[in-house]
Amino acid sequence: MKTALGITKAKRSFARATGIPTTKAGRKRKAYNTLTGGAYGKYQRTRAAVNRPFKYHKSPHSCLGCLVTLMMPVLILVLILILIF
């Protein structure tokens, strides 16, 4: 019915001419992008990209990595003892 009356075409042409979306989600997205400088909706992707390298550091990949992780406190303690005496 709306298409037959030309309402859909009028809304599209209004949105193109003014740059203001006619849908609620579109208006919300445009407002938040204006306030945040275009960063709205990019937070999750950015956060995932930032955390991606650290995902692999939570657990060592090999036995050597595990050995280094376990030996590091011992090495630090030995260095402290050498510096004290």
DSSP file (Angstrom, degrees, kcal/mol; ACC not computed):
  #  RESIDUE AA STRUCTURE BP1 BP2  ACC     N-H-->O    O-->H-N    N-H-->O    O-->H-N    TCO  KAPPA ALPHA  PHI   PSI    X-CA   Y-CA   Z-CA
    1    1 A M     >        0   0    0      0, 0.0     4,-1.9     0, 0.0     6,-0.2   0.000 360.0 360.0 360.0 -44.4    0.0    0.0    0.0
    2    2 A K  H  >> +     0   0    0      1,-0.2     5,-2.0     2,-0.2     4,-0.9   0.893 360.0  50.0 -64.9 -38.0    2.8    2.4    0.9
    3    3 A T  H >45S+     0   0    0      1,-0.2     3,-0.5     2,-0.2    -1,-0.2   0.906 109.2  51.6 -66.2 -40.2    4.7    1.7   -2.3
    4    4 A A  H 345S+     0   0    0      1,-0.2    -1,-0.2     2,-0.1    -2,-0.2   0.856 111.3  47.3 -65.2 -34.5    1.5    2.2   -4.3
    5    5 A L  H 3<5S-     0   0    0     -4,-1.9    -1,-0.2     1,-0.0    -2,-0.2   0.614 114.1-116.9 -82.9 -12.0    0.9    5.6   -2.7
    6    6 A G  T <X5S+     0   0    0     -4,-0.9     4,-2.0    -3,-0.5    -3,-0.2   0.595  77.2 127.0  89.1  10.9    4.6    6.7   -3.2
    7    7 A I  H  ><S+     0   0    0     -5,-2.0     4,-2.5     2,-0.2     5,-0.2   0.916  72.9  50.6 -67.6 -42.6    5.4    6.9    0.5
    8    8 A T  H  > S+     0   0    0     -6,-0.7     4,-2.3     1,-0.2    -1,-0.2   0.916 111.7  47.6 -61.9 -44.4    8.4    4.7    0.2
    9    9 A K  H  > S+     0   0    0     -7,-0.2     4,-2.6     1,-0.2    -1,-0.2   0.892 111.6  50.7 -64.5 -39.7    9.8    6.7   -2.7
   10   10 A A  H  X S+     0   0    0     -4,-2.0     4,-2.3     2,-0.2    -2,-0.2   0.906 110.5  49.0 -65.1 -41.5    9.2    9.9   -0.8
   11   11 A K  H  X S+     0   0    0     -4,-2.5     4,-2.4     2,-0.2    -2,-0.2   0.910 112.4  48.7 -64.5 -41.9   11.0    8.6    2.3
   12   12 A R  H  X S+     0   0    0     -4,-2.3     4,-2.4     2,-0.2    -2,-0.2   0.930 112.6  46.7 -63.2 -46.3   14.0    7.4    0.2
   13   13 A S  H  X S+     0   0    0     -4,-2.6     4,-2.4     1,-0.2    -1,-0.2   0.877 112.4  50.9 -66.9 -36.3   14.3   10.7   -1.7
   14   14 A F  H  X S+     0   0    0     -4,-2.3     4,-2.5    -5,-0.2     6,-0.4   0.923 111.2  48.4 -62.9 -44.8   14.0   12.7    1.6
   15   15 A A  H  X S+     0   0    0     -4,-2.4     4,-2.0     1,-0.2    -2,-0.2   0.891 114.4  45.7 -65.0 -39.5   16.7   10.5    3.2
   16   16 A R  H  < S+     0   0    0     -4,-2.4    -1,-0.2     2,-0.2    -2,-0.2   0.895 115.1  46.9 -69.6 -39.7   19.0   10.9    0.2
   17   17 A A  H  < S+     0   0    0     -4,-2.4    -2,-0.2    -5,-0.2    -1,-0.2   0.903 125.4  27.3 -71.3 -41.2   18.5   14.7   -0.1
   18   18 A T  H  < S-     0   0    0     -4,-2.5    -2,-0.2     2,-0.2    -3,-0.2   0.717  95.3-128.2 -95.6 -23.1   18.9   15.6    3.6
   19   19 A G     <  +     0   0    0     -4,-2.0    -4,-0.1    -5,-0.4    -3,-0.1   0.576  69.0 126.1  82.2   9.4   21.3   12.8    4.7
   20   20 A I        -     0   0    0     -6,-0.4    -1,-0.3    -5,-0.2    -2,-0.2  -0.904  59.9-130.0-103.4 118.9   18.9   12.0    7.6
   21   21 A P        -     0   0    0      0, 0.0    -9,-0.1     0, 0.0     6,-0.0  -0.302   4.7-146.4 -65.1 150.6   17.8    8.3    7.8
   22   22 A T  S    S+     0   0    0      4,-0.1     2,-0.2   -11,-0.1   -10,-0.0   0.556  73.1  84.2 -96.1  -8.9   14.1    7.7    8.1
   23   23 A T  S  > S-     0   0    0      1,-0.1     4,-2.3     0, 0.0     5,-0.2  -0.633  81.7-125.2 -92.5 154.7   14.4    4.5   10.2
   24   24 A K  H  > S+     0   0    0     -2,-0.2     4,-2.3     1,-0.2     5,-0.2   0.920 112.0  48.1 -62.9 -44.9   14.7    4.7   14.0
   25   25 A A  H  > S+     0   0    0      1,-0.2     4,-2.6     2,-0.2    -1,-0.2   0.876 111.4  51.4 -64.7 -37.4   17.9    2.5   13.9
   26   26 A G  H  > S+     0   0    0      2,-0.2     4,-2.4     1,-0.2    -1,-0.2   0.908 110.4  47.4 -66.4 -42.5   19.4    4.7   11.2
   27   27 A R  H  X S+     0   0    0     -4,-2.3     4,-2.4     2,-0.2    -2,-0.2   0.902 113.3  49.2 -64.6 -40.5   18.7    7.9   13.1
   28   28 A K  H  X S+     0   0    0     -4,-2.3     4,-2.6     2,-0.2     5,-0.2   0.931 111.8  48.3 -63.8 -46.2   20.2    6.4   16.2
   29   29 A R  H  X S+     0   0    0     -4,-2.6     4,-2.2     1,-0.2    -2,-0.2   0.902 112.8  48.5 -60.6 -43.0   23.3    5.2   14.4
   30   30 A K  H  X S+     0   0    0     -4,-2.4     4,-1.9     2,-0.2    -1,-0.2   0.908 112.1  48.8 -65.5 -41.8   23.8    8.6   12.7
   31   31 A A  H  X S+     0   0    0     -4,-2.4     4,-2.1     2,-0.2    -2,-0.2   0.931 113.5  45.5 -64.5 -46.4   23.4   10.5   16.0
   32   32 A Y  H  X S+     0   0    0     -4,-2.6     4,-2.5     1,-0.2     6,-0.3   0.874 111.7  52.1 -67.2 -36.5   25.9    8.2   17.9
   33   33 A N  H  X>S+     0   0    0     -4,-2.2     5,-2.5    -5,-0.2     4,-0.7   0.866 109.5  50.7 -66.1 -34.8   28.4    8.4   15.0
   34   34 A T  H  <5S+     0   0    0     -4,-1.9     3,-0.3     3,-0.2    -2,-0.2   0.914 113.9  44.2 -66.8 -42.2   28.1   12.2   15.1
   35   35 A L  H  <5S+     0   0    0     -4,-2.1    -2,-0.2     1,-0.2    -1,-0.2   0.862 120.8  38.8 -70.7 -36.3   28.8   12.2   18.9
   36   36 A T  H  <5S-     0   0    0     -4,-2.5    -1,-0.2    -5,-0.2    -2,-0.2   0.375 112.5-109.7 -99.0   4.3   31.6    9.7   18.8
   37   37 A G  T  <5S-     0   0    0     -4,-0.7    -3,-0.2    -3,-0.3    -4,-0.1   0.812  79.7 -47.6  73.1  29.5   33.3   10.9   15.7
   38   38 A G  S   <S+     0   0    0     -5,-2.5    -1,-0.2    -6,-0.3    -5,-0.1   0.596 111.7 113.8  89.7  12.3   32.3    7.8   13.7
   39   39 A A    >   +     0   0    0     -6,-0.3     3,-1.9    -7,-0.3     4,-0.5   0.471  36.8 122.3 -95.5  -1.2   33.3    5.2   16.3
   40   40 A Y  T 3  S+     0   0    0      1,-0.3    -7,-0.1     2,-0.2    -8,-0.0  -0.431  83.0  11.2 -66.4 128.8   29.9    3.9   17.1
   41   41 A G  T 3  S+     0   0    0     -2,-0.2     4,-0.3    -9,-0.0    -1,-0.3   0.361 108.4  89.0  88.1  -5.2   29.6    0.2   16.4
   42   42 A K    <>  +     0   0    0     -3,-1.9     4,-2.5     1,-0.1     5,-0.2   0.513  60.8  87.4 -99.6  -6.5   33.4   -0.2   16.0
   43   43 A Y  H  > S+     0   0    0     -4,-0.5     4,-3.0     1,-0.2     5,-0.2   0.920  88.2  47.7 -61.9 -46.7   34.2   -0.8   19.7
   44   44 A Q  H  > S+     0   0    0      1,-0.2     4,-2.3     2,-0.2    -1,-0.2   0.915 114.4  46.2 -63.1 -43.5   33.7   -4.6   19.7
   45   45 A R  H  > S+     0   0    0     -4,-0.3     4,-2.2     2,-0.2    -1,-0.2   0.911 115.3  47.1 -65.8 -40.7   35.8   -5.0   16.5
   46   46 A T  H  X S+     0   0    0     -4,-2.5     4,-2.3     2,-0.2    -2,-0.2   0.927 111.9  49.6 -66.2 -44.5   38.5   -2.8   17.9
   47   47 A R  H  X S+     0   0    0     -4,-3.0     4,-2.3    -5,-0.2    -1,-0.2   0.902 111.6  49.1 -62.5 -40.6   38.5   -4.5   21.3
   48   48 A A  H  X S+     0   0    0     -4,-2.3     4,-1.3    -5,-0.2    -1,-0.2   0.898 111.5  49.2 -65.5 -40.1   38.7   -7.9   19.6
   49   49 A A  H  < S+     0   0    0     -4,-2.2    -2,-0.2     1,-0.2    -1,-0.2   0.865 112.3  48.5 -67.6 -35.2   41.6   -6.8   17.4
   50   50 A V  H  < S+     0   0    0     -4,-2.3     4,-0.3     1,-0.2    -2,-0.2   0.899 115.8  42.7 -71.1 -39.8   43.5   -5.3   20.4
   51   51 A N  H  X S+     0   0    0     -4,-2.3     4,-0.8     1,-0.2     3,-0.5   0.631  91.7  87.2 -82.4 -13.8   43.0   -8.5   22.5
   52   52 A R  T >< S+     0   0    0     -4,-1.3     3,-1.0     1,-0.2     4,-0.5   0.892  86.3  50.0 -57.8 -44.6   43.8  -11.0   19.8
   53   53 A P  G >4 S+     0   0    0      0, 0.0     3,-0.7     0, 0.0     4,-0.3   0.855 109.6  52.5 -63.8 -30.6   47.6  -11.0   20.3
   54   54 A F  G >4 S+     0   0    0     -3,-0.5     3,-0.6    -4,-0.3     4,-0.5   0.592  88.0  81.1 -81.5 -10.1   47.2  -11.6   24.0
   55   55 A K  G X< S+     0   0    0     -3,-1.0     3,-0.6    -4,-0.8     4,-0.3   0.860  95.0  46.1 -61.8 -34.1   44.9  -14.6   23.5
   56   56 A Y  G <  S+     0   0    0     -3,-0.7     3,-0.4    -4,-0.5    -1,-0.2   0.618 101.1  66.1 -86.6 -13.0   47.9  -16.8   22.9
   57   57 A H  G <  S+     0   0    0     -3,-0.6    -1,-0.2    -4,-0.3    -2,-0.2   0.544  81.4  78.8 -85.5  -6.3   50.0  -15.5   25.8
   58   58 A K  S <  S+     0   0    0     -3,-0.6    -1,-0.2    -4,-0.5    -2,-0.1   0.858 106.2  22.0 -71.2 -34.3   47.6  -16.9   28.4
   59   59 A S  S    S-     0   0    0     -3,-0.4    -1,-0.2    -4,-0.3     7,-0.0  -0.999  91.9-109.4-133.5 137.8   49.0  -20.4   28.0
   60   60 A P        -     0   0    0      0, 0.0    -3,-0.1     0, 0.0    -2,-0.0  -0.260  16.5-140.6 -65.9 152.0   52.4  -21.4   26.7
   61   61 A H  S    S+     0   0    0     -5,-0.0     2,-0.2    -4,-0.0    -4,-0.0   0.799  77.3  16.6 -82.5 -30.5   52.6  -23.1   23.3
   62   62 A S  S  > S-     0   0    0      1,-0.1     4,-1.7     0, 0.0     5,-0.1  -0.783  83.5 -97.3-136.8 176.4   55.4  -25.6   24.1
   63   63 A C  H  > S+     0   0    0     -2,-0.2     4,-2.6     1,-0.2     5,-0.2   0.850 121.7  57.9 -64.5 -34.1   57.2  -27.2   26.9
   64   64 A L  H  > S+     0   0    0      2,-0.2     4,-2.4     1,-0.2    -1,-0.2   0.906 105.3  49.8 -63.4 -41.1   60.0  -24.7   26.6
   65   65 A G  H  > S+     0   0    0      1,-0.2     4,-2.1     2,-0.2    -1,-0.2   0.895 111.3  48.8 -63.5 -39.8   57.5  -21.9   27.1
   66   66 A C  H  X S+     0   0    0     -4,-1.7     4,-2.2     2,-0.2    -2,-0.2   0.901 110.4  51.5 -65.1 -41.7   56.2  -23.6   30.2
   67   67 A L  H  X S+     0   0    0     -4,-2.6     4,-2.4     2,-0.2    -2,-0.2   0.906 110.2  48.3 -63.0 -42.7   59.8  -24.1   31.5
   68   68 A V  H  X S+     0   0    0     -4,-2.4     4,-1.6     1,-0.2    -1,-0.2   0.908 110.9  51.6 -64.6 -41.1   60.6  -20.4   31.0
   69   69 A T  H  < S+     0   0    0     -4,-2.1    -2,-0.2     1,-0.2    -1,-0.2   0.891 115.2  41.7 -62.9 -39.5   57.3  -19.5   32.8
   70   70 A L  H  X S+     0   0    0     -4,-2.2     4,-0.5     1,-0.2    -2,-0.2   0.828 116.5  47.9 -77.4 -32.1   58.2  -21.7   35.8
   71   71 A M  H  X S+     0   0    0     -4,-2.4     4,-2.6    -5,-0.2     5,-0.2   0.671  90.4  81.6 -84.4 -17.2   61.9  -20.8   35.9
   72   72 A M  H  X S+     0   0    0     -4,-1.6     4,-2.3     1,-0.2     5,-0.2   0.913  92.6  46.3 -59.5 -47.3   61.4  -17.0   35.7
   73   73 A P  H  > S+     0   0    0      0, 0.0     4,-2.2     0, 0.0    -1,-0.2   0.886 113.5  51.0 -62.4 -35.4   60.6  -16.5   39.5
   74   74 A V  H  X S+     0   0    0     -4,-0.5     4,-2.4     2,-0.2    -2,-0.2   0.922 110.3  48.8 -66.1 -43.5   63.6  -18.8   40.4
   75   75 A L  H  X S+     0   0    0     -4,-2.6     4,-2.4     1,-0.2    -1,-0.2   0.896 111.0  49.9 -63.3 -41.1   65.9  -16.8   38.1
   76   76 A I  H  X S+     0   0    0     -4,-2.3     4,-2.2    -5,-0.2    -1,-0.2   0.914 111.0  49.5 -64.1 -42.1   64.8  -13.5   39.6
   77   77 A L  H  X S+     0   0    0     -4,-2.2     4,-2.4     2,-0.2    -2,-0.2   0.908 110.9  49.6 -62.8 -43.0   65.3  -14.8   43.1
   78   78 A V  H  X S+     0   0    0     -4,-2.4     4,-2.3     1,-0.2    -2,-0.2   0.913 110.6  50.4 -63.2 -43.2   68.8  -16.0   42.3
   79   79 A L  H  X S+     0   0    0     -4,-2.4     4,-2.2     2,-0.2    -1,-0.2   0.891 110.3  49.9 -62.9 -39.7   69.7  -12.6   40.8
   80   80 A I  H  X S+     0   0    0     -4,-2.2     4,-2.0     2,-0.2    -1,-0.2   0.920 111.0  49.1 -63.9 -43.7   68.4  -10.9   43.9
   81   81 A L  H  X S+     0   0    0     -4,-2.4     4,-2.1     1,-0.2    -2,-0.2   0.884 110.7  50.4 -64.7 -37.9   70.5  -13.1   46.1
   82   82 A I  H  < S+     0   0    0     -4,-2.3    -1,-0.2     1,-0.2    -2,-0.2   0.907 111.1  48.7 -66.0 -41.0   73.6  -12.6   44.0
   83   83 A L  H  < S+     0   0    0     -4,-2.2    -2,-0.2     2,-0.2    -1,-0.2   0.838 111.6  49.7 -68.5 -32.3   73.2   -8.8   44.1
   84   84 A I  H  <        0   0    0     -4,-2.0    -2,-0.2     1,-0.2    -1,-0.2   0.909 360.0 360.0 -73.0 -41.7   72.7   -8.9   47.9
   85   85 A F     <        0   0    0     -4,-2.1    -1,-0.2    -5,-0.2    -2,-0.2   0.437 360.0 360.0 -96.9 360.0   75.8  -11.0   48.6
